[in-house]
């Protein structure tokens, strides 16, 4: 049995600061270095959403995906401070956590078994991906 996957690419720009109130200022600096600086910094995030292509797959299906991601991910995070988003009230805004937050937003809004993988490119050299709980 073969399975085709389709990946769509999306982009948003956002600020963040790697910081946790569970650690002292010194421990935060030791853990996150300059990413802990109080003024934050920004990234041009790339989000890669991979879905399983099925019998009903067509370009209209991808338009629906585009609309869904735009409404729930891009509109929510673009030109925002990720640390201020409720999803991160108890989470550090690492790429690891961001990719899982995006998965958790999209998963219940897509047909069952449709979502295969979410990837987040944070910097030239940092890429995170998540395929759901094992
Ligand atoms: Ni950063």
Backbone and ligand atoms as CSV (ligand in chain L), in Angstrom:
chain,resi,resn,atom,element,x,y,z
A,1,UNK,N,N,0.849,-1.195,0.000
A,1,UNK,CA,C,0.000,0.000,0.000
A,1,UNK,C,C,0.884,1.245,0.000
A,2,UNK,N,N,0.576,2.153,-0.875
A,2,UNK,CA,C,1.381,3.372,-0.926
A,2,UNK,C,C,0.601,4.536,-0.328
A,3,UNK,N,N,1.329,5.473,0.146
A,3,UNK,CA,C,0.708,6.653,0.754
A,3,UNK,C,C,1.444,7.899,0.283
A,4,UNK,N,N,0.701,8.828,-0.260
A,4,UNK,CA,C,1.286,10.097,-0.683
A,4,UNK,C,C,1.019,11.137,0.399
A,5,UNK,N,N,2.003,11.975,0.635
A,5,UNK,CA,C,1.855,13.069,1.590
A,5,UNK,C,C,2.009,14.402,0.868
A,6,UNK,N,N,1.270,15.373,1.308
A,6,UNK,CA,C,1.350,16.716,0.735
A,6,UNK,C,C,1.751,17.683,1.835
A,7,UNK,N,N,2.722,18.531,1.544
A,7,UNK,CA,C,3.171,19.523,2.527
A,7,UNK,C,C,2.934,20.920,1.987
A,8,UNK,N,N,2.333,21.752,2.817
A,8,UNK,CA,C,2.152,23.158,2.476
A,8,UNK,C,C,3.028,23.987,3.409
A,9,UNK,N,N,3.543,25.083,2.877
A,9,UNK,CA,C,4.449,25.941,3.648
A,9,UNK,C,C,3.755,27.262,3.977
A,10,UNK,N,N,3.925,27.678,5.207
A,10,UNK,CA,C,3.339,28.938,5.679
A,10,UNK,C,C,4.422,29.710,6.427
A,11,UNK,N,N,4.200,30.980,6.582
A,11,UNK,CA,C,5.202,31.817,7.256
A,11,UNK,C,C,4.542,32.804,8.210
A,12,UNK,N,N,5.191,33.048,9.324
A,12,UNK,CA,C,4.801,34.167,10.173
A,12,UNK,C,C,6.040,34.708,10.882
A,13,UNK,N,N,5.968,35.973,11.271
A,13,UNK,CA,C,7.057,36.627,12.000
A,13,UNK,C,C,6.583,36.866,13.423
A,14,UNK,N,N,7.404,36.525,14.391
A,14,UNK,CA,C,6.984,36.728,15.774
A,14,UNK,C,C,8.197,36.952,16.670
A,15,UNK,N,N,7.913,37.608,17.781
A,15,UNK,CA,C,8.935,37.829,18.806
A,15,UNK,C,C,8.806,36.768,19.885
A,16,UNK,N,N,9.900,36.502,20.542
A,16,UNK,CA,C,9.829,35.653,21.731
A,16,UNK,C,C,11.055,35.869,22.603
A,17,UNK,N,N,10.973,35.305,23.779
A,17,UNK,CA,C,12.086,35.327,24.712
A,17,UNK,C,C,12.107,33.976,25.414
A,18,UNK,N,N,13.256,33.332,25.401
A,18,UNK,CA,C,13.363,32.061,26.121
A,18,UNK,C,C,13.596,32.364,27.593
A,19,UNK,N,N,12.589,32.033,28.382
A,19,UNK,CA,C,12.624,32.372,29.806
A,19,UNK,C,C,11.609,31.521,30.531
A,20,UNK,N,N,11.943,31.072,31.728
A,20,UNK,CA,C,10.964,30.397,32.567
A,20,UNK,C,C,11.046,30.925,33.989
A,21,UNK,N,N,9.882,31.185,34.554
A,21,UNK,CA,C,9.836,31.686,35.932
A,21,UNK,C,C,10.260,30.623,36.937
A,22,UNK,N,N,10.405,29.387,36.464
A,22,UNK,CA,C,10.820,28.300,37.361
A,22,UNK,C,C,12.305,28.385,37.692
A,23,UNK,N,N,13.044,29.182,36.914
A,23,UNK,CA,C,14.485,29.317,37.143
A,23,UNK,C,C,14.821,30.735,37.578
A,24,UNK,N,N,15.940,30.877,38.284
A,24,UNK,CA,C,16.433,32.202,38.677
A,24,UNK,C,C,16.944,32.925,37.433
A,25,UNK,N,N,17.140,34.248,37.535
A,25,UNK,CA,C,17.708,34.972,36.385
A,25,UNK,C,C,19.039,34.375,35.913
A,26,UNK,N,N,19.866,33.987,36.868
A,26,UNK,CA,C,21.171,33.417,36.507
A,26,UNK,C,C,21.002,32.055,35.809
A,27,UNK,N,N,20.070,31.268,36.323
A,27,UNK,CA,C,19.844,29.951,35.726
A,27,UNK,C,C,19.222,30.078,34.335
A,28,UNK,N,N,18.336,31.078,34.167
A,28,UNK,CA,C,17.757,31.322,32.847
A,28,UNK,C,C,18.848,31.685,31.846
A,29,UNK,N,N,19.763,32.536,32.288
A,29,UNK,CA,C,20.841,32.956,31.393
A,29,UNK,C,C,21.729,31.775,31.044
A,30,UNK,N,N,21.994,30.936,32.050
A,30,UNK,CA,C,22.836,29.765,31.808
A,30,UNK,C,C,22.155,28.810,30.819
A,31,UNK,N,N,20.832,28.699,30.927
A,31,UNK,CA,C,20.102,27.749,30.078
A,31,UNK,C,C,19.912,28.282,28.661
A,32,UNK,N,N,19.608,29.574,28.544
A,32,UNK,CA,C,19.157,30.098,27.250
A,32,UNK,C,C,20.099,31.128,26.633
A,33,UNK,N,N,21.098,31.585,27.387
A,33,UNK,CA,C,22.060,32.529,26.842
A,33,UNK,C,C,21.398,33.802,26.350
A,34,UNK,N,N,21.857,34.309,25.200
A,34,UNK,CA,C,21.334,35.586,24.710
A,34,UNK,C,C,19.865,35.510,24.324
A,35,UNK,N,N,19.328,34.310,24.116
A,35,UNK,CA,C,17.897,34.168,23.823
A,35,UNK,C,C,17.043,34.525,25.034
A,36,UNK,N,N,17.693,34.713,26.196
A,36,UNK,CA,C,16.989,35.089,27.422
A,36,UNK,C,C,16.971,36.610,27.619
A,37,UNK,N,N,17.604,37.364,26.744
A,37,UNK,CA,C,17.679,38.813,26.990
A,37,UNK,C,C,16.278,39.416,27.099
A,38,UNK,N,N,16.146,40.360,28.039
A,38,UNK,CA,C,14.820,40.829,28.466
A,38,UNK,C,C,14.016,41.484,27.347
A,39,UNK,N,N,14.681,41.996,26.329
A,39,UNK,CA,C,13.959,42.669,25.251
A,39,UNK,C,C,13.435,41.713,24.185
A,40,UNK,N,N,13.758,40.443,24.324
A,40,UNK,CA,C,13.293,39.474,23.344
A,40,UNK,C,C,13.991,39.635,22.005
A,41,UNK,N,N,13.555,38.842,21.041
A,41,UNK,CA,C,14.071,38.920,19.672
A,41,UNK,C,C,13.049,38.254,18.766
A,42,UNK,N,N,13.270,38.316,17.472
A,42,UNK,CA,C,12.253,37.785,16.566
A,42,UNK,C,C,12.795,36.752,15.603
A,43,UNK,N,N,11.853,36.021,15.010
A,43,UNK,CA,C,12.201,35.048,13.974
A,43,UNK,C,C,11.194,35.147,12.831
A,44,UNK,N,N,11.659,34.819,11.649
A,44,UNK,CA,C,10.753,34.597,10.523
A,44,UNK,C,C,10.484,33.093,10.489
A,45,UNK,N,N,9.428,32.691,11.163
A,45,UNK,CA,C,9.129,31.261,11.283
A,45,UNK,C,C,8.530,30.723,9.988
A,46,UNK,N,N,8.939,29.523,9.631
A,46,UNK,CA,C,8.316,28.790,8.532
A,46,UNK,C,C,7.619,27.574,9.134
A,47,UNK,N,N,6.349,27.401,8.777
A,47,UNK,CA,C,5.580,26.267,9.284
A,47,UNK,C,C,5.260,25.339,8.115
A,48,UNK,N,N,5.633,24.091,8.253
A,48,UNK,CA,C,5.378,23.089,7.218
A,48,UNK,C,C,4.325,22.122,7.739
A,49,UNK,N,N,3.199,22.064,7.063
A,49,UNK,CA,C,2.101,21.199,7.486
A,49,UNK,C,C,1.947,20.081,6.463
A,50,UNK,N,N,2.121,18.857,6.920
A,50,UNK,CA,C,2.040,17.694,6.031
A,50,UNK,C,C,0.785,16.898,6.347
A,51,UNK,N,N,-0.013,16.664,5.294
A,51,UNK,CA,C,-1.225,15.856,5.465
A,51,UNK,C,C,-1.169,14.640,4.550
A,52,UNK,N,N,-1.892,13.615,4.925
A,52,UNK,CA,C,-1.985,12.429,4.081
A,52,UNK,C,C,-2.911,12.725,2.915
A,53,UNK,N,N,-2.422,12.461,1.722
A,53,UNK,CA,C,-3.281,12.618,0.553
A,53,UNK,C,C,-4.220,11.427,0.488
A,54,UNK,N,N,-5.505,11.689,0.323
A,54,UNK,CA,C,-6.477,10.608,0.283
A,54,UNK,C,C,-7.278,10.616,-0.997
A,55,UNK,N,N,-8.283,9.774,-1.074
A,55,UNK,CA,C,-9.107,9.652,-2.271
A,55,UNK,C,C,-9.818,10.958,-2.602
A,56,UNK,N,N,-10.078,11.745,-1.561
A,56,UNK,CA,C,-10.819,12.979,-1.789
A,56,UNK,C,C,-9.885,14.159,-2.019
A,57,UNK,N,N,-8.565,13.839,-2.093
A,57,UNK,CA,C,-7.596,14.926,-2.210
A,57,UNK,C,C,-7.771,15.700,-3.512
A,58,UNK,N,N,-7.810,16.978,-3.413
A,58,UNK,CA,C,-7.804,17.833,-4.597
A,58,UNK,C,C,-7.365,19.220,-4.164
A,59,UNK,N,N,-7.227,20.099,-5.114
A,59,UNK,CA,C,-6.697,21.423,-4.782
A,59,UNK,C,C,-7.642,22.184,-3.854
A,60,UNK,N,N,-8.939,21.874,-3.944
A,60,UNK,CA,C,-9.893,22.519,-3.054
A,60,UNK,C,C,-9.624,22.156,-1.607
A,61,UNK,N,N,-9.202,20.889,-1.403
A,61,UNK,CA,C,-8.855,20.417,-0.071
A,61,UNK,C,C,-7.697,21.242,0.490
A,62,UNK,N,N,-6.711,21.525,-0.376
A,62,UNK,CA,C,-5.565,22.312,0.065
A,62,UNK,C,C,-5.963,23.751,0.353
A,63,UNK,N,N,-6.925,24.266,-0.400
A,63,UNK,CA,C,-7.426,25.614,-0.105
A,63,UNK,C,C,-8.046,25.660,1.281
A,64,UNK,N,N,-8.760,24.595,1.640
A,64,UNK,CA,C,-9.348,24.528,2.975
A,64,UNK,C,C,-8.253,24.503,4.035
A,65,UNK,N,N,-7.186,23.739,3.757
A,65,UNK,CA,C,-6.075,23.688,4.699
A,65,UNK,C,C,-5.445,25.064,4.842
A,66,UNK,N,N,-5.237,25.733,3.712
A,66,UNK,CA,C,-4.658,27.078,3.752
A,66,UNK,C,C,-5.510,28.012,4.607
A,67,UNK,N,N,-6.814,27.936,4.412
A,67,UNK,CA,C,-7.704,28.810,5.166
A,67,UNK,C,C,-7.644,28.492,6.656
A,68,UNK,N,N,-7.623,27.211,6.970
A,68,UNK,CA,C,-7.573,26.781,8.367
A,68,UNK,C,C,-6.285,27.256,9.045
A,69,UNK,N,N,-5.146,27.055,8.368
A,69,UNK,CA,C,-3.864,27.443,8.962
A,69,UNK,C,C,-3.779,28.966,9.083
A,70,UNK,N,N,-4.288,29.655,8.065
A,70,UNK,CA,C,-4.281,31.120,8.127
A,70,UNK,C,C,-5.101,31.619,9.313
A,71,UNK,N,N,-6.291,31.052,9.459
A,71,UNK,CA,C,-7.203,31.515,10.514
A,71,UNK,C,C,-6.709,31.173,11.917
A,72,UNK,N,N,-6.127,29.989,12.075
A,72,UNK,CA,C,-5.827,29.514,13.434
A,72,UNK,C,C,-4.367,29.665,13.843
A,73,UNK,N,N,-3.462,29.754,12.875
A,73,UNK,CA,C,-2.033,29.834,13.204
A,73,UNK,C,C,-1.465,31.199,12.812
A,74,UNK,N,N,-1.597,31.557,11.542
A,74,UNK,CA,C,-0.963,32.782,11.056
A,74,UNK,C,C,-1.595,34.014,11.710
A,75,UNK,N,N,-2.916,34.079,11.689
A,75,UNK,CA,C,-3.597,35.241,12.282
A,75,UNK,C,C,-3.292,35.350,13.773
A,76,UNK,N,N,-3.107,34.213,14.404
A,76,UNK,CA,C,-2.873,34.195,15.846
A,76,UNK,C,C,-1.460,34.627,16.224
A,77,UNK,N,N,-0.460,34.177,15.450
A,77,UNK,CA,C,0.926,34.377,15.870
A,77,UNK,C,C,1.674,35.461,15.095
A,78,UNK,N,N,1.214,35.818,13.887
A,78,UNK,CA,C,2.006,36.742,13.064
A,78,UNK,C,C,2.095,38.121,13.716
A,79,UNK,N,N,3.320,38.624,13.805
A,79,UNK,CA,C,3.595,39.929,14.405
A,79,UNK,C,C,3.107,40.027,15.851
A,80,UNK,N,N,3.186,38.914,16.543
A,80,UNK,CA,C,2.835,38.884,17.964
A,80,UNK,C,C,4.058,38.493,18.787
A,81,UNK,N,N,3.915,38.629,20.102
A,81,UNK,CA,C,4.909,38.153,21.046
A,81,UNK,C,C,4.444,36.784,21.535
A,82,UNK,N,N,5.163,35.746,21.158
A,82,UNK,CA,C,4.714,34.389,21.507
A,82,UNK,C,C,4.581,34.218,23.018
A,83,UNK,N,N,5.430,34.910,23.781
A,83,UNK,CA,C,5.364,34.766,25.245
A,83,UNK,C,C,4.047,35.272,25.817
A,84,UNK,N,N,3.331,36.120,25.068
A,84,UNK,CA,C,2.061,36.661,25.540
A,84,UNK,C,C,0.871,35.781,25.146
A,85,UNK,N,N,1.112,34.775,24.327
A,85,UNK,CA,C,0.002,33.922,23.887
A,85,UNK,C,C,-0.380,32.953,25.000
A,86,UNK,N,N,-1.679,32.752,25.223
A,86,UNK,CA,C,-2.132,31.847,26.297
A,86,UNK,C,C,-1.549,30.436,26.186
A,87,UNK,N,N,-1.255,30.000,24.973
A,87,UNK,CA,C,-0.716,28.647,24.802
A,87,UNK,C,C,0.630,28.495,25.504
A,88,UNK,N,N,1.304,29.638,25.718
A,88,UNK,CA,C,2.624,29.593,26.326
A,88,UNK,C,C,2.633,30.148,27.752
A,89,UNK,N,N,1.460,30.227,28.353
A,89,UNK,CA,C,1.410,30.760,29.714
A,89,UNK,C,C,2.210,29.888,30.681
A,90,UNK,N,N,2.294,28.596,30.381
A,90,UNK,CA,C,3.061,27.696,31.248
A,90,UNK,C,C,4.136,26.945,30.464
A,91,UNK,N,N,4.446,27.457,29.281
A,91,UNK,CA,C,5.448,26.809,28.424
A,91,UNK,C,C,6.476,27.829,27.960
A,92,UNK,N,N,7.727,27.435,27.901
A,92,UNK,CA,C,8.753,28.271,27.299
A,92,UNK,C,C,8.559,28.242,25.781
A,93,UNK,N,N,8.829,29.378,25.131
A,93,UNK,CA,C,8.557,29.485,23.694
A,93,UNK,C,C,9.687,28.911,22.836
A,94,UNK,N,N,10.081,27.683,23.152
A,94,UNK,CA,C,11.093,27.002,22.344
A,94,UNK,C,C,10.458,26.487,21.056
A,95,UNK,N,N,11.295,26.175,20.086
A,95,UNK,CA,C,10.790,25.571,18.861
A,95,UNK,C,C,10.098,24.244,19.134
A,96,UNK,N,N,10.637,23.496,20.096
A,96,UNK,CA,C,10.029,22.202,20.450
A,96,UNK,C,C,8.587,22.394,20.912
A,97,UNK,N,N,8.386,23.395,21.774
A,97,UNK,CA,C,7.029,23.632,22.272
A,97,UNK,C,C,6.134,24.252,21.204
A,98,UNK,N,N,6.693,25.142,20.381
A,98,UNK,CA,C,5.893,25.788,19.343
A,98,UNK,C,C,5.358,24.773,18.343
A,99,UNK,N,N,6.184,23.846,17.922
A,99,UNK,CA,C,5.723,22.879,16.924
A,99,UNK,C,C,4.609,22.002,17.507
A,100,UNK,N,N,4.704,21.702,18.793
A,100,UNK,CA,C,3.664,20.886,19.434
A,100,UNK,C,C,2.374,21.697,19.633
A,101,UNK,N,N,2.508,22.977,19.970
A,101,UNK,CA,C,1.327,23.842,20.114
A,101,UNK,C,C,0.579,23.918,18.787
A,102,UNK,N,N,1.320,24.100,17.688
A,102,UNK,CA,C,0.677,24.193,16.375
A,102,UNK,C,C,-0.021,22.874,16.026
A,103,UNK,N,N,0.638,21.761,16.287
A,103,UNK,CA,C,0.008,20.444,16.062
A,103,UNK,C,C,-1.296,20.339,16.853
A,104,UNK,N,N,-1.235,20.703,18.126
A,104,UNK,CA,C,-2.404,20.544,19.005
A,104,UNK,C,C,-3.567,21.453,18.585
A,105,UNK,N,N,-3.258,22.595,17.956
A,105,UNK,CA,C,-4.320,23.471,17.443
A,105,UNK,C,C,-4.960,22.842,16.203
A,106,UNK,N,N,-4.120,22.352,15.283
A,106,UNK,CA,C,-4.622,21.866,13.997
A,106,UNK,C,C,-5.271,20.488,14.073
A,107,UNK,N,N,-4.719,19.616,14.892
A,107,UNK,CA,C,-5.139,18.211,14.902
A,107,UNK,C,C,-6.659,18.032,15.025
A,108,UNK,N,N,-7.309,18.666,16.000
A,108,UNK,CA,C,-8.752,18.429,16.150
A,108,UNK,C,C,-9.602,19.116,15.075
A,109,UNK,N,N,-8.994,19.999,14.286
A,109,UNK,CA,C,-9.750,20.745,13.276
A,109,UNK,C,C,-9.690,20.098,11.891
A,110,UNK,N,N,-8.858,19.079,11.764
A,110,UNK,CA,C,-8.703,18.389,10.477
A,110,UNK,C,C,-9.382,17.023,10.546
A,111,UNK,N,N,-9.748,16.465,9.373
A,111,UNK,CA,C,-10.341,15.126,9.372
A,111,UNK,C,C,-9.435,14.123,10.088
A,112,UNK,N,N,-10.034,13.126,10.693
A,112,UNK,CA,C,-9.272,12.117,11.429
A,112,UNK,C,C,-8.181,11.531,10.540
A,113,UNK,N,N,-7.011,11.335,11.086
A,113,UNK,CA,C,-5.866,10.722,10.398
A,113,UNK,C,C,-5.322,11.571,9.250
A,114,UNK,N,N,-5.795,12.793,9.105
A,114,UNK,CA,C,-5.315,13.631,7.999
A,114,UNK,C,C,-3.946,14.243,8.295
A,115,UNK,N,N,-3.788,14.796,9.486
A,115,UNK,CA,C,-2.529,15.470,9.812
A,115,UNK,C,C,-1.423,14.446,10.046
A,116,UNK,N,N,-0.329,14.597,9.330
A,116,UNK,CA,C,0.782,13.642,9.447
A,116,UNK,C,C,1.968,14.229,10.200
A,117,UNK,N,N,2.298,15.485,9.899
A,117,UNK,CA,C,3.485,16.077,10.529
A,117,UNK,C,C,3.393,17.597,10.488
A,118,UNK,N,N,3.923,18.221,11.530
A,118,UNK,CA,C,4.097,19.667,11.524
A,118,UNK,C,C,5.578,19.947,11.724
A,119,UNK,N,N,6.122,20.822,10.894
A,119,UNK,CA,C,7.505,21.233,11.026
A,119,UNK,C,C,7.581,22.735,11.244
A,120,UNK,N,N,8.550,23.161,12.027
A,120,UNK,CA,C,8.786,24.588,12.231
A,120,UNK,C,C,10.263,24.868,12.008
A,121,UNK,N,N,10.541,25.746,11.034
A,121,UNK,CA,C,11.904,26.237,10.840
A,121,UNK,C,C,11.997,27.555,11.588
A,122,UNK,N,N,12.891,27.600,12.572
A,122,UNK,CA,C,13.016,28.786,13.418
A,122,UNK,C,C,14.159,29.682,12.943
A,123,UNK,N,N,15.281,29.066,12.640
A,123,UNK,CA,C,16.441,29.792,12.121
A,123,UNK,C,C,17.022,28.979,10.972
A,124,UNK,N,N,18.046,29.494,10.363
A,124,UNK,CA,C,18.674,28.783,9.250
A,124,UNK,C,C,19.033,27.355,9.646
A,125,UNK,N,N,19.459,27.190,10.886
A,125,UNK,CA,C,19.985,25.887,11.300
A,125,UNK,C,C,19.093,25.126,12.279
A,126,UNK,N,N,17.957,25.702,12.664
A,126,UNK,CA,C,17.080,25.036,13.634
A,126,UNK,C,C,15.758,24.645,12.995
A,127,UNK,N,N,15.492,23.344,12.983
A,127,UNK,CA,C,14.233,22.808,12.446
A,127,UNK,C,C,13.652,21.835,13.455
A,128,UNK,N,N,12.363,21.976,13.722
A,128,UNK,CA,C,11.681,21.122,14.691
A,128,UNK,C,C,10.518,20.435,13.978
A,129,UNK,N,N,10.253,19.182,14.326
A,129,UNK,CA,C,9.083,18.538,13.742
A,129,UNK,C,C,8.416,17.639,14.760
A,130,UNK,N,N,7.115,17.447,14.551
A,130,UNK,CA,C,6.302,16.674,15.498
A,130,UNK,C,C,5.279,15.868,14.714
A,131,UNK,N,N,5.119,14.633,15.110
A,131,UNK,CA,C,4.163,13.758,14.426
A,131,UNK,C,C,3.123,13.206,15.391
A,132,UNK,N,N,2.951,13.888,16.511
A,132,UNK,CA,C,1.921,13.467,17.449
A,132,UNK,C,C,2.465,12.562,18.534
A,133,UNK,N,N,1.623,12.368,19.544
A,133,UNK,CA,C,2.008,11.516,20.662
A,133,UNK,C,C,2.145,10.082,20.199
A,134,UNK,N,N,3.153,9.409,20.687
A,134,UNK,CA,C,3.404,8.012,20.302
A,134,UNK,C,C,2.554,7.092,21.183
L,1,NI,NI,NI,14.723,32.698,19.336
